[in-house]
Amino acid sequence: NAIRNRHIYTDQDTSERMHLVSLNDAEHGEGLFEASMPPIWTNQLEEAQFTISKLKTKIQELKMLHSRNLHRPTFDENSEDEILIENCTAEITTMFNSVHRVVQIIKSHTFEGNLKEKQLTSNVVRSLAAALQDLSIQFRATQNTYLRQIQSREERSK
């Protein structure tokens, strides 16, 4: 008798779960199917996140190159470090442009999908833009500090 009652409760529990997704939601394509489909800009987001992580590393590398160049005993304009600094700066600039372009692509999808998808897209754009802005500020500060130190060194050597 107890086993039979246990099966009855299981059947009731299953039928109650089925009513959690209404018929209207299923007809309009909402519900479980919607959650399984990632936004079409997911690949661009991954690309941007990867490039942002590389940007952080490159900015640290640039700081190290600046420091190494400033602590050299001689101050040649054509040193190998200067060339490395120029190349690293160019790479960083290219990466910034790449991420900015990807953010614009994702932003173009802001008006697609339902309200939640629009909000998600908007939040992703804001998050990427904030990360990009923080890195841009860090990069500019690094560049400005380096230029001030070079000018100071040149003034002392006169």
Secondary structure, 3 states (H helix, E strand, C coil): CHHHHHHHHHHHHHHHHHCCCCHHHHHCCCCHHHHHCCCCCHHHHHHHHHHHHHHHHHHHHHHHHHHHHHCCCCCCCCCHHHHHHHHHHHHHHHHHHHHHHHHHHHHCCCCCCCHHHHHHHHHHHHHHHHHHHHHHHHHHHHHHHHHHHHHHHHHHHC
